[in-house]
C-alpha cells in the first residue's frame, strides 16, 4: 500500500516551524515514505480546519506549529482548541494525526523542542501500521 502523508505547517514562528517540518519529513523519508505533501497555513489555529478539508486525500497527517505564551489567556484557549480539534479529527475520521505543535513559554524553550516534528512523524507511522 502506498502511504501518503500530509504535513500541515504553521508559518507563524516560521524559524521554528521550518525545523519541525524538516524533522518530520526526514523521519518519513528514513522510513521509506516518499509521498509527502507540505501545506502551509498562517497559524496553528488553522491547522485542524485544513486537515479536516484534506482528510480524504491522505493516510495520515502531521501538524507542526509553535505557540509561545504571551500576556493574555489566548495561549491557553488556542492550545486547548487545537489539541481538541486534532483529536476529534483523528477519532472521527479514524486517521492518525501527529501533534508536532510546540507550546512553550518562550522561544528558547521552543528551540529546545524541535524534535517534536520527528516524534509526531514516528507516532503517525506506528499508528498507520496498526490494523
Secondary structure as a PSIPRED ss2 file (coil, helix, strand):
# PSIPRED VFORMAT (PSIPRED V4.0)

   1 X C   1.000  0.000  0.000
   2 X C   1.000  0.000  0.000
   3 X C   1.000  0.000  0.000
   4 X E   0.000  0.000  1.000
   5 X E   0.000  0.000  1.000
   6 X E   0.000  0.000  1.000
   7 X E   0.000  0.000  1.000
   8 X E   0.000  0.000  1.000
   9 X E   0.000  0.000  1.000
  10 X E   0.000  0.000  1.000
  11 X C   1.000  0.000  0.000
  12 X C   1.000  0.000  0.000
  13 X C   1.000  0.000  0.000
  14 X H   0.000  1.000  0.000
  15 X H   0.000  1.000  0.000
  16 X H   0.000  1.000  0.000
  17 X H   0.000  1.000  0.000
  18 X H   0.000  1.000  0.000
  19 X H   0.000  1.000  0.000
  20 X H   0.000  1.000  0.000
  21 X H   0.000  1.000  0.000
  22 X H   0.000  1.000  0.000
  23 X H   0.000  1.000  0.000
  24 X H   0.000  1.000  0.000
  25 X H   0.000  1.000  0.000
  26 X H   0.000  1.000  0.000
  27 X H   0.000  1.000  0.000
  28 X H   0.000  1.000  0.000
  29 X H   0.000  1.000  0.000
  30 X H   0.000  1.000  0.000
  31 X C   1.000  0.000  0.000
  32 X C   1.000  0.000  0.000
  33 X C   1.000  0.000  0.000
  34 X C   1.000  0.000  0.000
  35 X E   0.000  0.000  1.000
  36 X E   0.000  0.000  1.000
  37 X E   0.000  0.000  1.000
  38 X E   0.000  0.000  1.000
  39 X E   0.000  0.000  1.000
  40 X E   0.000  0.000  1.000
  41 X E   0.000  0.000  1.000
  42 X C   1.000  0.000  0.000
  43 X C   1.000  0.000  0.000
  44 X H   0.000  1.000  0.000
  45 X H   0.000  1.000  0.000
  46 X H   0.000  1.000  0.000
  47 X H   0.000  1.000  0.000
  48 X H   0.000  1.000  0.000
  49 X H   0.000  1.000  0.000
  50 X H   0.000  1.000  0.000
  51 X H   0.000  1.000  0.000
  52 X H   0.000  1.000  0.000
  53 X H   0.000  1.000  0.000
  54 X H   0.000  1.000  0.000
  55 X H   0.000  1.000  0.000
  56 X H   0.000  1.000  0.000
  57 X H   0.000  1.000  0.000
  58 X C   1.000  0.000  0.000
  59 X C   1.000  0.000  0.000
  60 X E   0.000  0.000  1.000
  61 X E   0.000  0.000  1.000
  62 X E   0.000  0.000  1.000
  63 X E   0.000  0.000  1.000
  64 X E   0.000  0.000  1.000
  65 X E   0.000  0.000  1.000
  66 X E   0.000  0.000  1.000
  67 X E   0.000  0.000  1.000
  68 X E   0.000  0.000  1.000
  69 X C   1.000  0.000  0.000
  70 X C   1.000  0.000  0.000
  71 X C   1.000  0.000  0.000
  72 X C   1.000  0.000  0.000
  73 X C   1.000  0.000  0.000
  74 X H   0.000  1.000  0.000
  75 X H   0.000  1.000  0.000
  76 X H   0.000  1.000  0.000
  77 X H   0.000  1.000  0.000
  78 X H   0.000  1.000  0.000
  79 X H   0.000  1.000  0.000
  80 X H   0.000  1.000  0.000
  81 X H   0.000  1.000  0.000
  82 X H   0.000  1.000  0.000
  83 X H   0.000  1.000  0.000
  84 X H   0.000  1.000  0.000
  85 X H   0.000  1.000  0.000
  86 X H   0.000  1.000  0.000
  87 X H   0.000  1.000  0.000
  88 X H   0.000  1.000  0.000
  89 X H   0.000  1.000  0.000
  90 X H   0.000  1.000  0.000
  91 X H   0.000  1.000  0.000
  92 X H   0.000  1.000  0.000
  93 X H   0.000  1.000  0.000
  94 X C   1.000  0.000  0.000
  95 X C   1.000  0.000  0.000
  96 X E   0.000  0.000  1.000
  97 X E   0.000  0.000  1.000
  98 X E   0.000  0.000  1.000
  99 X E   0.000  0.000  1.000
 100 X E   0.000  0.000  1.000
 101 X E   0.000  0.000  1.000
 102 X E   0.000  0.000  1.000
 103 X E   0.000  0.000  1.000
 104 X E   0.000  0.000  1.000
 105 X C   1.000  0.000  0.000
 106 X C   1.000  0.000  0.000
 107 X H   0.000  1.000  0.000
 108 X H   0.000  1.000  0.000
 109 X H   0.000  1.000  0.000
 110 X H   0.000  1.000  0.000
 111 X H   0.000  1.000  0.000
 112 X C   1.000  0.000  0.000
 113 X C   1.000  0.000  0.000
 114 X C   1.000  0.000  0.000
 115 X C   1.000  0.000  0.000
 116 X H   0.000  1.000  0.000
 117 X H   0.000  1.000  0.000
 118 X H   0.000  1.000  0.000
 119 X H   0.000  1.000  0.000
 120 X H   0.000  1.000  0.000
 121 X H   0.000  1.000  0.000
 122 X H   0.000  1.000  0.000
 123 X H   0.000  1.000  0.000
 124 X H   0.000  1.000  0.000
 125 X H   0.000  1.000  0.000
 126 X H   0.000  1.000  0.000
 127 X H   0.000  1.000  0.000
 128 X H   0.000  1.000  0.000
 129 X H   0.000  1.000  0.000
 130 X C   1.000  0.000  0.000
 131 X C   1.000  0.000  0.000
